[in-house]
Structure formats: structure tokens, C-alpha cells
Amino acid sequence: MNKRSLFTTISAGLLTFALLVLPHNSFALTAELVSITPEPQQDISDMMTGAPDGVSVFAWLTETDTEYTAVFSVDEEPAVIITPGGDIAPDNRWSYDEEGGTVTVPFTATGLKQTSDGPDNAAIVALVAAVEPGEDGPPEEMTGCWLSTNVQDWELIPPSEDNVAFGFSLTGPEGETGFFHMFMPDSMVDFMSEMSGEELTVEDLAVFNGDNQSSMSITPVDGGAMIDINVKFLSTAISATSEDDDGSITKEITVREQLPISLAANKTELKNGKQAQLFGWLKNGKKNKRVEIWRKKDGESAFTKWKNVRTKKNGKFTHTFIPRNTAIYKVKYRSDGSTMTSENQTITVENA
């Protein structure tokens, strides 16, 4: 993933949050809390330090499953709202009142999956400013976007000319599952079209976990689209960017244009005798089409055709099996004299 980032640690006594955001100097968004209702257990915003220019951070100790509404006075409209420990509903979005100079953020407290010692009932609201064209950070076209998650550490991944994709890097405790809810405004799809030189729609996009196309859970809604997925923090689950000494796993979740044909595995490493699943999508939702699975076992010099599978809804195909040997897999789809081939996917079998 091509990105340049600034790691900023924000500490609040025993509570430590790692905010990983891209540096930007065009705007220096400032915000002040006007009100939050109902009253949280404790406001810890004044203990949060070290946020870079363009990012205002607020935090509270909250009651899980309680609905809160926070109102902020701002000197400009933020581009992105990020709510670790809080969930924004698609039908009750954050809003900006230009005349009053306020931002209203409704959220339901969810608690946090912690990678460090700290309370698990914290909720954070981060207001992130846009940047000038050509600078690193969220472009103005992202305005209206939000990420809600129950994962403590995050990093914004904005689109670039080298990589027309955007999303977030999430770091969570190994073995835990976190949710990832992101709203993508229509202006973002138009911006991706402009950058890629192709006319893209929501239906042309997919969710990627690292370099693997892993989900089609992008639902058109009024004004944009919602991404609603769960993220399993295992180094062997689809893809991981890093595995830290503290037992945390980092995942890069981005939205970008679908691959013509994709292939991924639910686990990339497993013990002998355990079940695995290969899955992928044929673009444009073709149904009941034959896809060939090719395999090259460890020590073999060439791929051989192994299985045929049929696509189902949205062009998805799956094959569940018990691999006995480490092998590399790929899939092919043949139509009208041409062949589409996926990228390779390796499944490593221990004690084989």
C-alpha cells in the first residue's frame, strides 16, 4: 500500500490510543465540545494530547449500548468523522451546520477492543480536516465520510495517483473480531472515477483486506454507500500487514475497483487435517458460470487444473476442502475465446 504516515500517540493516563493519520498542513481544523447527551461517565478529552494539525480528538468513558449525541463548534467542516468505540447509524448520520458552525455526531457506544492496558468502555470522536489537492490526507471529495469501529488503533488510507483506493488500517488484539462500518459519499466514487480514468459506480467496487478482494458488502444508500464487515485479527486470516510483539494484528481494509476475477482463502496457514475454503468473485455478478481452480503443490513445477466450481449470487464461488499439502492456487474463467486468471493464493499446511 503506497502511503506516507505520521504515527502520533495520544495518551490519557493509563489510557493510550494510537492515532495513525496522514500529515496535512493546508487546514488546521479546531473544534470545541458544545454538549454531549446523555452525560457520559467521564470526559477524558482534556487528557488526550498529541493530535496533529487538522485532527481534533474527544473521548469519554461511556455506557455500552447507550445512544449519545455530541455537538462541536468548528472553524470549518471536517472531511471525515472517526468514532472508535462508537457506531454511527446510516439513517442517523453526522451533520454540519454551516450557519451555526457546528458538527453534530450521534453514536451508540460499543466499547473498544484494546491492544494496550486501558478501559474498554471508552468512546472517541475524531474530526479530520480535508487537505489541498496534491497533499497527503483526505481530499475534499471525502467530505461526509465516516468510520465506526470497536477497534482502538486506526490509520486513514486516502487515495493516491498510484493507488486509487481508500479506507483504513486497523490494529486489534490477536484472535479478536472487530466491526468496520464505513460510509462512502457519492463524491468519493466520482473522485475515484476521475483518478482512475474509468466511469465507476458503487457496483464496480469491492472491499479488500490487504491485497485480497474479500467482500462485496457495499450497499448503496441515499447519498453514497455503506460498507459493513467484520475483521478477524489473525495473521493467517486472508491478509495481515504486520504482527506486533504486543500480540496485535494490523489489517488494511480498503475500497477499490473490483478485480475481473479474484481468489482468496479464509485461512492461509493451517494444520494438516483442518478445513480450508477458497472463495472469490467473477465481476458483474455472473451466475452459474464455470470457474476452474488450478493448483501447484509444493515441489511441483507447474499448475494443473484441479476442480471446477459454479458461481452463485453476485458471481461468488467457493470451494471447501481439506488440503493435505502446501500448495498455490489460482482460478480461471474462459469466455468468448479469452481467459481471465486470478492472482495466486498460497495455503500453507503445517506438518504435511
C-alpha positions as CSV (number, residue, x, y, z in Angstrom):
1,M,0.0,0.0,0.0
2,N,1.6,3.3,-1.1
3,K,1.1,5.7,1.8
4,R,3.2,8.1,3.9
5,S,2.1,8.4,7.5
6,L,2.8,10.1,10.8
7,F,2.5,8.0,13.9
8,T,1.0,10.0,16.8
9,T,0.5,8.6,20.2
10,I,-2.2,10.2,22.3
11,S,-2.1,9.3,25.9
12,A,-4.6,9.8,28.7
13,G,-3.1,8.4,31.9
14,L,-3.3,4.7,31.7
15,L,-5.4,5.0,28.5
16,T,-3.3,5.1,25.4
17,F,-4.7,5.5,21.9
18,A,-2.6,5.2,18.8
19,L,-3.9,7.6,16.2
20,L,-2.2,7.0,12.9
21,V,-3.2,9.7,10.4
22,L,-1.6,11.3,7.4
23,P,0.0,14.7,7.9
24,H,-1.5,17.7,6.3
25,N,-0.9,21.4,6.8
26,S,-3.4,23.0,4.5
27,F,-6.1,23.3,7.2
28,A,-5.8,23.3,10.9
29,L,-9.3,22.3,12.0
30,T,-10.1,23.3,15.5
31,A,-13.1,22.2,17.5
32,E,-14.6,22.6,20.9
33,L,-17.2,20.4,22.6
34,V,-20.5,22.2,23.0
35,S,-22.5,19.4,24.5
36,I,-22.9,15.6,24.8
37,T,-26.1,14.0,25.9
38,P,-26.7,12.0,27.9
39,E,-23.8,12.9,30.2
40,P,-21.1,10.3,30.0
41,Q,-19.4,8.7,33.0
42,Q,-16.3,10.9,32.4
43,D,-15.0,13.3,29.9
44,I,-11.3,12.5,29.2
45,S,-10.9,14.7,26.2
46,D,-8.5,17.1,28.0
47,M,-6.2,14.2,28.7
48,M,-5.8,13.4,25.0
49,T,-2.6,15.0,23.7
50,G,-0.5,15.0,20.6
51,A,-3.2,15.1,17.8
52,P,-1.6,16.5,14.6
53,D,-2.9,19.7,12.8
54,G,-6.2,19.1,11.1
55,V,-7.4,16.5,13.7
56,S,-9.5,17.2,16.8
57,V,-10.0,14.4,19.2
58,F,-12.5,14.0,22.0
59,A,-13.0,11.0,24.3
60,W,-15.3,9.8,27.1
61,L,-15.9,6.8,29.3
62,T,-19.4,5.7,28.3
63,E,-22.1,3.2,28.9
64,T,-22.1,0.4,26.3
65,D,-25.2,0.3,24.0
66,T,-26.2,3.9,25.1
67,E,-27.0,6.4,22.3
68,Y,-25.1,9.7,22.6
69,T,-25.2,12.9,20.7
70,A,-22.1,15.1,20.7
71,V,-22.2,18.7,19.3
72,F,-19.0,20.5,18.4
73,S,-18.2,24.1,17.4
74,V,-15.8,24.1,14.4
75,D,-14.0,26.6,12.3
76,E,-14.5,24.5,9.2
77,E,-16.4,21.4,8.0
78,P,-14.4,18.2,8.7
79,A,-14.0,15.7,5.8
80,V,-14.1,12.6,7.9
81,I,-15.5,11.6,11.3
82,I,-14.0,8.6,13.0
83,T,-15.6,7.0,16.1
84,P,-13.6,4.2,17.7
85,G,-15.8,2.8,20.4
86,G,-18.9,4.3,18.8
87,D,-21.2,3.3,16.0
88,I,-22.9,5.8,13.7
89,A,-26.2,4.6,12.1
90,P,-26.7,5.0,8.3
91,D,-30.1,6.6,8.9
92,N,-28.7,9.0,11.6
93,R,-25.5,10.4,10.2
94,W,-23.2,13.2,11.4
95,S,-24.1,16.6,10.1
96,Y,-22.5,20.0,9.6
97,D,-24.4,23.3,10.2
98,E,-22.5,25.9,8.2
99,E,-24.5,28.8,9.5
100,G,-24.1,27.8,13.1
101,G,-20.6,26.5,12.7
102,T,-21.4,23.2,14.5
103,V,-21.0,19.5,13.8
104,T,-23.4,17.0,15.4
105,V,-22.3,13.4,15.8
106,P,-24.8,10.8,17.0
107,F,-23.3,7.5,18.0
108,T,-24.0,4.4,20.0
109,A,-21.3,3.4,22.5
110,T,-19.9,-0.1,21.6
111,G,-16.8,-0.4,23.8
112,L,-13.3,-1.0,22.5
113,K,-11.1,-3.9,21.5
114,Q,-7.9,-2.9,23.3
115,T,-4.3,-3.5,22.3
116,S,-3.0,-1.9,25.5
117,D,-4.0,-1.6,29.1
118,G,-6.9,0.7,29.4
119,P,-10.7,0.9,29.9
120,D,-12.8,-1.0,27.4
121,N,-15.7,1.4,27.7
122,A,-14.1,4.4,26.1
123,A,-15.6,6.2,23.0
124,I,-13.6,8.5,20.8
125,V,-14.7,11.1,18.2
126,A,-12.0,12.3,15.8
127,L,-12.8,15.1,13.4
128,V,-10.4,15.1,10.4
129,A,-9.9,18.0,8.1
130,A,-9.5,17.8,4.3
131,V,-6.3,18.8,2.5
132,E,-5.4,20.8,-0.6
133,P,-5.1,18.8,-3.9
134,G,-1.8,17.0,-4.1
135,E,-1.2,16.8,-0.4
136,D,-1.3,13.7,1.7
137,G,-4.6,13.2,3.5
138,P,-8.3,13.1,2.9
139,P,-9.3,15.1,-0.2
140,E,-12.4,17.4,0.0
141,E,-14.3,14.8,-2.0
142,M,-14.3,12.5,1.1
143,T,-16.4,15.1,3.0
144,G,-19.3,13.3,4.6
145,C,-17.3,10.0,5.1
146,W,-17.2,8.3,8.4
147,L,-15.7,5.2,10.0
148,S,-17.2,3.5,13.0
149,T,-15.4,0.6,14.7
150,N,-14.8,-1.1,18.0
151,V,-11.0,-1.3,17.3
152,Q,-8.7,1.0,19.2
153,D,-6.0,1.9,16.7
154,W,-6.6,3.2,13.2
155,E,-4.9,4.8,10.3
156,L,-6.5,6.7,7.4
157,I,-5.5,5.5,4.0
158,P,-6.5,8.1,1.4
159,P,-6.5,7.6,-2.4
160,S,-3.4,8.5,-4.4
161,E,-2.5,8.5,-8.1
162,D,-0.5,5.3,-7.6
163,N,-3.3,3.6,-5.7
164,V,-6.9,4.6,-6.4
165,A,-8.2,3.1,-3.2
166,F,-9.2,4.4,0.2
167,G,-10.0,3.1,3.6
168,F,-8.4,2.4,7.0
169,S,-5.7,0.4,8.6
170,L,-7.0,-1.2,11.8
171,T,-4.9,-2.8,14.6
172,G,-6.7,-5.1,17.1
173,P,-5.8,-7.8,19.6
174,E,-4.8,-11.1,18.1
175,G,-7.8,-13.5,17.9
176,E,-10.4,-10.8,18.4
177,T,-13.1,-9.8,15.8
178,G,-13.9,-6.1,15.3
179,F,-16.6,-4.4,13.2
180,F,-15.9,-2.0,10.4
181,H,-18.7,0.3,9.3
182,M,-17.8,3.0,6.8
183,F,-20.0,5.5,4.8
184,M,-18.6,6.4,1.4
185,P,-20.2,9.5,-0.2
186,D,-21.1,9.6,-3.9
187,S,-18.5,12.3,-4.3
188,M,-15.8,9.8,-3.4
189,V,-16.9,7.4,-6.1
190,D,-16.8,10.2,-8.6
191,F,-13.3,11.2,-7.4
192,M,-12.1,7.6,-7.8
193,S,-13.6,7.6,-11.3
194,E,-11.7,10.8,-12.1
195,M,-8.4,9.4,-10.7
196,S,-8.7,6.0,-12.5
197,G,-9.9,7.4,-15.8
198,E,-12.9,5.0,-15.7
199,E,-16.6,5.6,-15.0
200,L,-17.1,3.7,-11.8
201,T,-20.2,3.1,-9.8
202,V,-20.8,1.5,-6.4
203,E,-21.5,-1.8,-8.2
204,D,-17.9,-1.7,-9.6
205,L,-16.3,-1.6,-6.2
206,A,-15.2,-4.2,-3.7
207,V,-13.7,-4.4,-0.2
208,F,-10.1,-5.5,0.0
209,N,-8.3,-7.0,3.0
210,G,-4.7,-6.2,2.2
211,D,-4.3,-7.2,-1.4
212,N,-7.1,-9.7,-1.3
213,Q,-10.6,-9.0,-2.5
214,S,-12.5,-10.2,0.5
215,S,-16.1,-8.9,0.4
216,M,-18.8,-7.4,-1.7
217,S,-20.6,-6.0,1.3
218,I,-21.1,-2.5,-0.2
219,T,-24.7,-1.4,-0.1
220,P,-25.9,1.7,-2.0
221,V,-27.8,4.1,0.3
222,D,-29.0,7.7,-0.1
223,G,-26.0,9.9,-0.8
224,G,-23.4,7.1,-1.1
225,A,-22.8,3.6,0.1
226,M,-22.2,1.7,3.3
227,I,-19.5,-0.9,4.0
228,D,-20.4,-3.3,6.8
229,I,-17.9,-6.1,7.5
230,N,-16.3,-7.8,10.5
231,V,-12.5,-8.0,10.7
232,K,-10.8,-11.1,12.2
233,F,-7.4,-10.2,13.7
234,L,-5.5,-13.3,12.8
235,S,-2.3,-13.3,10.8
236,T,-3.5,-16.3,8.9
237,A,-6.9,-14.9,8.0
238,I,-6.8,-13.6,4.4
239,S,-4.0,-11.0,4.9
240,A,-2.2,-9.1,7.6
241,T,0.2,-6.2,7.1
242,S,2.1,-6.8,10.3
243,E,2.2,-8.8,13.5
244,D,3.4,-6.8,16.5
245,D,5.3,-8.0,19.6
246,D,2.3,-7.0,21.8
247,G,0.1,-9.6,20.2
248,S,-1.8,-7.2,18.0
249,I,-2.6,-7.7,14.3
250,T,-2.9,-4.9,11.7
251,K,-5.3,-5.2,8.7
252,E,-5.6,-2.8,5.8
253,I,-9.3,-2.5,4.8
254,T,-9.8,-0.5,1.6
255,V,-12.4,0.1,-1.1
256,R,-11.3,-0.1,-4.7
257,E,-12.3,-1.3,-8.1
258,Q,-13.3,-5.0,-8.3
259,L,-10.9,-7.4,-9.9
260,P,-12.2,-9.2,-13.1
261,I,-11.8,-12.4,-11.2
262,S,-10.5,-12.8,-7.6
263,L,-9.3,-15.6,-5.3
264,A,-8.7,-15.6,-1.6
265,A,-8.6,-18.2,1.2
266,N,-10.4,-18.0,4.6
267,K,-7.0,-19.1,6.1
268,T,-3.6,-19.0,4.6
269,E,-2.0,-21.3,7.2
270,L,-3.5,-24.3,8.9
271,K,-2.6,-27.7,10.4
272,N,-2.9,-30.9,8.5
273,G,-6.4,-32.3,8.6
274,K,-8.1,-28.9,9.0
275,Q,-10.6,-27.5,6.6
276,A,-10.0,-24.5,4.3
277,Q,-12.1,-22.6,1.9
278,L,-11.2,-20.9,-1.3
279,F,-13.5,-18.1,-2.5
280,G,-13.7,-15.3,-4.9
281,W,-15.9,-13.3,-7.3
282,L,-16.4,-13.1,-11.0
283,K,-17.1,-9.4,-11.8
284,N,-20.5,-8.2,-12.9
285,G,-22.4,-10.8,-10.8
286,K,-22.4,-13.5,-13.4
287,K,-24.3,-16.5,-12.1
288,N,-23.9,-20.3,-12.8
289,K,-20.7,-19.7,-14.7
290,R,-17.9,-22.4,-14.6
291,V,-14.7,-21.4,-12.9
292,E,-11.6,-23.6,-13.0
293,I,-9.4,-24.0,-9.9
294,W,-5.8,-24.7,-10.7
295,R,-3.2,-26.0,-8.2
296,K,0.5,-26.3,-7.9
297,K,1.6,-28.4,-4.9
298,D,4.8,-27.7,-3.0
299,G,7.7,-29.1,-5.1
300,E,5.8,-29.2,-8.4
301,S,7.0,-27.1,-11.3
302,A,3.6,-26.3,-13.0
303,F,0.0,-25.7,-12.3
304,T,-2.6,-28.4,-13.2
305,K,-6.4,-28.0,-13.4
306,W,-7.9,-29.4,-10.2
307,K,-11.6,-28.5,-9.8
308,N,-14.5,-26.8,-11.5
309,V,-16.9,-24.7,-9.4
310,R,-20.0,-22.7,-10.3
311,T,-20.7,-19.1,-9.5
312,K,-23.7,-18.2,-7.3
313,K,-25.2,-14.9,-6.3
314,N,-23.1,-11.8,-7.2
315,G,-20.7,-14.0,-9.1
316,K,-19.3,-15.5,-5.9
317,F,-17.8,-19.0,-6.0
318,T,-16.5,-21.2,-3.1
319,H,-14.8,-24.5,-2.6
320,T,-14.3,-26.1,0.8
321,F,-11.8,-28.9,1.2
322,I,-9.1,-30.3,3.5
323,P,-5.7,-29.6,2.0
324,R,-3.1,-32.2,2.6
325,N,-0.1,-30.4,1.2
326,T,1.1,-26.8,0.9
327,A,0.1,-25.5,-2.5
328,I,-0.5,-22.4,-4.6
329,Y,-3.9,-21.9,-6.2
330,K,-5.4,-19.7,-8.9
331,V,-8.7,-19.6,-10.8
332,K,-9.5,-19.2,-14.5
333,Y,-12.6,-18.2,-16.3
334,R,-12.9,-18.8,-20.1
335,S,-15.4,-16.9,-22.2
336,D,-15.6,-16.0,-25.9
337,G,-12.1,-17.2,-26.6
338,S,-10.4,-15.2,-23.8
339,T,-9.3,-16.3,-20.4
340,M,-9.3,-14.3,-17.1
341,T,-6.9,-15.5,-14.4
342,S,-6.7,-14.5,-10.8
343,E,-3.7,-13.8,-8.7
344,N,-2.1,-16.7,-6.9
345,Q,-3.2,-17.7,-3.4
346,T,-0.9,-19.9,-1.2
347,I,-2.2,-22.1,1.6
348,T,0.5,-23.4,3.9
349,V,-0.2,-26.8,5.6
350,E,1.8,-27.4,8.8
351,N,3.1,-30.9,9.5
352,A,2.2,-32.1,6.0
